């Protein structure tokens, strides 16, 4: 149980985005057998299936792994200053090739179910038919779900019956449909800015004079990439001194830090007000577009501040994007009536309203352990999110971890990389497993802190944002193989003033003596897997399908009923000490030994599982 070092596992990683690839690289360095499943045809997660022109919000140096940089030809360009979706996917493909782990990835493969029979026995069902068992599950399928947040608009049916179109931002696949159309974009996040920019460009290209309308309920604080064209925002928001401007982090318990935070509270308040004035002077937006979402401090805590380009602010000032504050009261034929009573002719409405935070059904505690003689506390779900130890480990049981799937920071790719090596040390037995009591106490302290300073939302449990540096420090202090990022002579000053970028930690997280690379999990299926990539149709994503539309309530009920029935049958087959398990694909039946707790061929130890995986996986594909 807790406090014991786990045996060397055979791991399944669900998702091949930036977090899944980071987890794979960490396990590869520690010589741990693993396999990665992803529903896309290439690595990248949401970047592998996104709208035209999608690019990262931050710059190149903030969106990369410590051990690998983007090519110089991309990194040194000015427009765009951030990686595009395709460049991120190519970057991850190169990373997988550099790590020599391409044979461990199974693309075009949809994980449909996960079931636990013991803390080191996990059954994974993929593509709805084939099943495999593993000793550990790492969930890396992202923070948001595959369900777009479609808001209900009164009169939507009448609007569509007269030729109008209503699209979620994820359904925008061809910007040519925007040319010559009157476009209304609802939302004020990154996808809303991208959609409004695309609509403005299409209007200019078609010689039209009617510019798109961007409608938001409240105006947020914008963060320029450069303050007054000279100071990059990383020097203010990605340093420990910058995070010290916020309320004291709950893990910063040193008496001196407590005293300093108390003494400097008035000064911090003044500095925040000065920053707000400077931002308003730089933006030069009309007063009606001034932020209404609270102070800059609260926006930073809640990540409602939006990093944007100078070009977007120029479009707002010049009217190339007609920004409005309000909502849609109702729709009629070829027009929208806004909350201020104005009527605007509209042909296309783009809903840049985000995604529903909805973890896959198999992650619910009741369904993970459904029908099994195995009782644990399960996952700590509540109305304000999923609560995990260090945002990675459930406190109630071993066997499952979350990398990049329950953490929201300004540099998610960097955070996932640190999480991956922190977790790999545990799985490799480099350091002992955290004590269960300590884990639960830490989670409770985090709950108290976040419920005091963060607004109530389903993202609260995952939110780290401006405390990112503190969070990274906590993980690295607990690691055995982490090394300081700066030379000892400059470390005291650099520790507080210099932004901790991924490149500064190059070689600081990986083991000093990287373990010998393990044999490929299944070298014999490489050719079969490559041939399947081109022939198998794409499957819906676990949590990152940005092109799917919302389903009707009847379809969801039927799917849930079908899934529930399948799960009961699935559970009965794999009950501890139960009968043997059989999976059938394409008319071929494959039989594996029953699961048991001893070390015989029926256990899910890494060697026996890998052997069964090698024997059956090719045929099942």
N, C-alpha and C positions, 0 to 999 in steps of 0.2 A: 504494500500500500504506500501511502505517502511517506517520504523520507527515504525510501529505498531507491536505488539506482535501477532504471528499467533495463531490460535486456535489449540488445541491439536489434532494432526493429526492421521490418520491411514496410515501407511507408507508401501510402497513396496520397498524391497531391491533387486536389481538385481545383483546376483552373491554371492556365498558362499565361496569365498577364504578368505585369511587372513583379507582383508578389510571388506568384507561382514559380517564375523563373529564378527569383532570388532564393526561394526555399530549396529549389532543386540544386542550385549551385552550392549552397551551404552543405546540404547532405552529401553532395559529390565530394566536397573537400574533406568531409569526415568519414568517407568510406561507407556510407549507409545506403543500402539498397532502396530504390524507390521507383515509382512510375508516376507519370503525370498524365491526367486526362483533361481534355478541353474540347468543347463543342465546335470551336472554330477550326479553320483549315491552316492556321498559322498562329504563332504566339502573339500576344498583345492584348487579349481580353477585349475590353470595350473599344480599344484602338483598332482592333481587327475588323470591326463592323461599326462604322461611324458615318456621320453626315459629311458632305463635301466640304473641304477646307478646314476640317477639325484639326486643331493643334493644341499643344499643351499651354496652360495658362502662364506658367513660369518660364524662365529662360533655360538655356541648355545646361549651364553649370549647376542648376538647382534640380535638374531632372535627369539623373544618371546614377549608376552604381559607382561606389568608390573605386572599384577595381577596373572599370572600363569607361572610357570617355567617348563621346560622339566624335566622328571623323572631323578633322580640322576644317575641311571645306564646308561643313555644315555648322560647326561650332563658331566660326569666325564671321558668318554672314550677319547682316543687319536686318534683313527683311525676308521671312519673318524671324524674330529673335528667339523663337521657341521651336521645338521639334514638331513636325506634323505627325498625324496619326500613322502614315505609312513609314515614316522615318523611325518612329518608336518600334514598330513591328520588325523592321530590318535590323535595328539595334539589338533587339532581343534574339533574333535569329543568329546574329553574329556571336552574341554572348553564349548561346547554347552550343554553337560550333566550337568556340574557344575552349569551353569547358569539357568538350568531347562527351556530351550527354544527349545527342540527338536521338539515339536509340531508346531513350527512356521516355520519350514523349509520344502520346497517342492522341493525335488530333482527330477532328470530326467524330468525337466520342462523347456522348452525353451521359453524365452520371445521373441516374434517375432515383437512386435510393441508397441509403446507408443505414446499416443496422448493427447494433452492438450486442455481442454475446458475452464478453468479458472485457476487462480493461485493455487486454492486448489481443483481442479477437474481434475484428471488424469485418463485416460483410458489405461489399460494395456491388451494387447492381448498376450496370451501364447499358445504355441503348435499350433499356426495358426488358432485356432477356438474360444476357450473360451475367454471371456473378463470380466474384473473386474475393478472397479473404486476405486481410492485411493485419499487421500488428499496430499500425498507427495511421490516423487520418489527419491531414493538414488541409484546412479549408482556405483556399486562396481565390475565391470567386468574386471578390469585390464587396464593397460596402452597400451598394444599391442593388435593387432586384431587377428582374427582367420585365417588370410591369411598369410602363409609363404612367405618370400621374395625369390622367385625363380629367380635367375639370368639367363640370356640367355647365353648359351655357343654355339659358332659356331661348327657345326658338331655333335651336341648332338644326332640327329636322327640316324646318321650312327654309332655312338658309341653304342647306345642302340640296334640297329639292329644286331650287332655282339655280343650280349650277355652282354654288359656293363650295369651297373645300376647307376642311378642318384637319390639320395635320399636327401630330406631335413632332417636336424637333428631331427626334430620332428617326422619323419616317421621311425626312427630307433627304432625298437621294439624288435629285437632279435640279440644279438651280435654274435651268432653262424654263421650267414651268412658272417661274416668278416674273419673267419678262413680260412687260405690258400689263401686269396685274397690280391691283391695289391690295397691299399686304398689311395685315395687322399682326404684330408679334406681341404675345402676352407673356410677361416675365421680365426679370431683370438680373439673371445670372449670366454665366459665360455662354451657354447655348443661345440665350436670347440676344446677346450682343452679336454673336456669330450670325444668327438668322437675320437680324436687322441689317447687318453689314452686307450680307448676301443680297437682300432685297434692295438695298440702296444701290449696290453695284449693278443689279439687273435693271433697275429703273433708269439709271444713267446710260447704260448700254443701249436700251431700247428707245432713248430719246424722250422718255416720259418726264412729266413735270410733277407727278404725284408721288411724293416720297413716302416710304413706309412709316407706319405709326408703331411705336413701341409703347406698350401699356403696362404699368406696374402699379401695384397697390400702394407701395411705399418706395421712396428713393433710398438707396443704400450709399455708403461711403465708398468712393473709388480710391484705389491706390495706384498712383502712376509707377511705371517701372523705374523712372528716374525723377527724384524730387528736384524741380527747377532745372532739369536737364543735366544734372551733375552727380547727384548722390543716388546710387541704386538702392531700392527699398530693402535689399537684404541687410544693409548696414544698420537698419533700424528695427527690423522685425525678425531677423534670423541670428541675433546675438543674445547672449545671456543677459547682458545689460538691458537690452530691449525688453526681454521678458520680465525683468525685474520691475518694469513699470506697471506690471499687472499685480493683482493681489497675490500674496505669497503662495507658492505652490505647496500642496499638502504634504509633499515629501521633503520640503525644506524646513526641517524642524530644529536646526541649530539655533541656540539662543541669540547669537549675534545677528543672524539673519532676521529673526523675529523682531529684534530691537530696531534694526535699520529700516525694515519695512514700516514700522510704526512711526519712526521719526520723520521719514521722508514722504509720508502719505500726502501732506499738503503740497509739497513740491511736485510730486507725480501728477496730482490733479491739475496744477498750473501748466505743466509741460504738455499734457494731453490737450488742454484748451488752446495753447499756442500752436500745436500741430494742426488742430482743426482749422484755425484761422488761416494758416499757411496753405493748407490743402484747398480751401475755398478760393483763396487768391490765385492759386495755380490753375484750378479748374475753370474759373471765370464763367461758370454756368449761371443762367438766370435764377433768381431767388426761388421760383416755383420748383426748381429741380435740386434745391439744397436737400441734404439728407434728412430724413424723418425717422430713421430707424435707431434712434438713441445716440449715445456718444460714440466717438471713435474707439474708446476703450472697450465698450460693450460689443461693438461690431468686430473688433479684433478677437475678443474672447469667443464669439459665436461664429466666426468665419463668414459673416455676412458682408464683410468688406471685399470688394471685387478688384483684383489687379487687372488693369486695362491699359490699352495703348493710347497714345496721344491722338491717334487718328480717330478713335471712337469719340473722344471728347470734342474733337473738331467737328465731327458730324452732328453731335448734339447742339453745339453752339450755332452752326450754320443752318440747321434745319434740314440737313440731308437725311437725318433720322428724326422724326417728329415725336419727341418723348412726351408722354402724358402720364399723369399720376391719377389713378382711378381704377375702375373696373368696367366690365361689360354688363350693362343692365339687362339687355336682351338682344337677340338677333332677329332680323327680318330679311326679306328677300333682297339680296345684294347690298345689305348695309348692316351696320352695328350701331346700336344706341348705347352710348357710354353713360357712366354714373352721373356725369355733370349735365346730362340732357342733350349733348351734342349728337348729331347723326353723321356717321362717316361711311361713305361708300367703300365696300370691302369685297374682294373676290376670294382671297385666301387668308385663313387664320392659322398662324403657327403657334402651337402651345408649347412654349419653352418653360414648362412647369415642373420639370424634374422627374423624379422617380419615386415610387413607393418603397420605403424601407421595409422589405419583407423577406426574411430569411427563408431559404428553401424549407419545404415541409419536413424533410428528413432531419433538419436541425432542431426541431422541437423535441423537448425531452421526452414527452409521452410517446412520440413516434420512434425515437432512437431505440428505446427500450421496450417497444410494444410487444406484448405476448411472450416476454422472456423471463426466465427465473433469475433476474439480475436487477437489483434495486440500488440506485444511487440518487444523489441529489439532482442530477441533471444540469441543464444550462440555466443560468440566472437571467431569465427574460423578465422584463417589466415594461411599463408604458414608456419609459425613457431610455430604452435600449437594452442591449445585451452587456452584462457586466462580467468581465474576465480579469484574472490576475495579470497585471502588466498588459492588459488588452490582448493577451495571447492565450492564456490557459484557463479552462474552467476550473473552479475550485472544488467541485464536487466529485470529479472522477478524472482518471488519466485516459489516455488513448486518443484524444482529439486536441488539436490546437488551431488557432486562427492567426494567419500571417497576412497582414494588409486587409483583412476582411472585417475588422472591428476597430479600425483606427483612422482618424481623420486628422491629417496634419497638412502643413504647407508644402511638404516634400514627401508625398506618400511613397514614392519609389525608394527614397533614402531610408525612411522609417522601416519599410518592409525588409530591406536588406539587413538592417541591424537586428530586427526581430528574428529573421531567419537564422542568423549565426548564434543569437542568444538561445534559440530553441535547439539548434543542432548540437550545442554543447551538452544540453540535457539529454538528448536522445543518444548521444555517443557515450554518455557516462562520464564526461569530463568533470562535471560537478554534480553534487547530489540534487535530487528533486526537491523543490520547495515544500516546506511543511504545510499541511492542509490548513491548520489553524492560522498560521501566518498569512496564507493566501486569502482566507476569508476575512481576517481583520483588515488587511490592506484594501480589499475591495470595499468594505464598509466605510473606511476612512475616505476613500475616493468618492463614494456615493454622497457622503455628507458634504464634502467640499464642492462637488459639481452641482449639487442641488441648491447650494447657497449662491454660487456665482454664475451658473449657466441657466439660460432660460429653459423652460420645460419643452422638450422636444424628444422625438424618438432617436435623435442623433446624440443625445447627451452622454450616454455611456461610451461612445466611440470618440468623442471630441477630445482632442489634445491641442491642436492648433498652435497658439503662441507659446505654449509650454513645451513645444517640441524639443528644444535643447535640453530642458530639465528631464524630460522623458527619456531621451537618448542617453543622457548621463546615468540615469538610474539603471538602464539595461546594461550599459558598458561597465559600470561598477560591479555588477553581479557576474560579469563574464570573466573567465579565467584567462582567455587569450587576447583580450583587448589591450591595446597599447596607447599611450598619450599621443595626441595629434600634433603637438608642437614641441620644439626644442625646449629644454628646461630653462634656458636663459630668457626666453620671451614668454614662457607659458603663463605666468601670473597675469600679465597684461592681456595677452591674446585670448586667454580663457574667457574673459568678460567682453572684450571689444571686437574680436574678429568673428565674422560669420563662420559657422561650422558648415562648410560645404562638403558634398560627397568626396571631392578630390582630396580634401585635407585628411580624410581617414583611409586613404589608400594604404593597404597593408597593415592596418591597425586592428582589424577584426578577424581576419582569417587565422587559422592555426599556424604556428611557427613551422611545424613539420607536418605538412599536409599529408593525410593518410593516403596510402596507395589507392589508386582508383579501383573501385570494385568492378568485377566483371559485369558486362551488360546484363540487365535483368532478363532480356529475352532476345539474344542476338539472332536467333533463327527466324524471328518474325519481321525483321527489318524490311525485307523485300515485300512481304505481304502488306505491311502497314503503308509503305510508299504507294503501292498500287491502289490501296483503298482510298487514300486521300483524294485521288482524282475521281473515284467512282461513287463514293458514298455521298448522299445528299446531306446538306447541312441540317443539323438538329437544333432545336431551341436551346438557348444557353441556360446554365445553372442560375447565374445572377447577373450576367452582363450582356444579354441580348438586347441591344439598343434598337433593333429594327422591328421588334414584335409589337403588335397592337394589343390593346386590352381585350380580354375575352368577356363574353356575356356571363351573367350570373348563373344561368342554367348550365353552360359549358363548364364553369368552374366547379359547380356542384357535382356534375357527372364525373369530372376528372378526379375530384376529391374522393367520391365514392369508389371509383375504380381503383385509385391508389390505395385506399383503406383496405379493400378486399384483397388486393395483391399483397399488401404488407402482412395481413394475417396469415395468408398462405406461405409467404416468404419467411415469416417468423417461425411458423410451425416446423418448417423444414430444417431450420438452423438452430433449434433450441439446444441448449447445452446438454450434451449427452444423448441428443436425439439421433434420428436416422440419418443416413447419408444424404448428401445434397446433389441434385441433378439439375443442370441447366441445359436448355435446348435452343439451338439457333440454326436456322436454315435446315431444319429436319434432322440435325445431327445431335445426338444426346451425349453430354459429357458428365461424368460422374466423379465426385471428389469425396474424400473420407470425411466422416463426421468430425465435428469440432470437439476437442477435449482439452483438458488443462495439463496433461502430461506432455512429455517430450517425444511422443511417438509420431508416426506419420499423420496422425489426425490433428496435431496442434497447428497453430498459426505462427510458429516461429519463423524467422526470416528464411532459413534454408528450405524447410518443407513447403512453405508457401511459394517461394520462388520456383521450386521444382514443379509444383502443380501449375503455377502460372505459365511456365515455359512449355509444359506438355499440352495445355489446353487452349492457350490464348490464340494461337494462330488459327486453329480450326474454328473457334468461336467468331473470330473476325470474318 
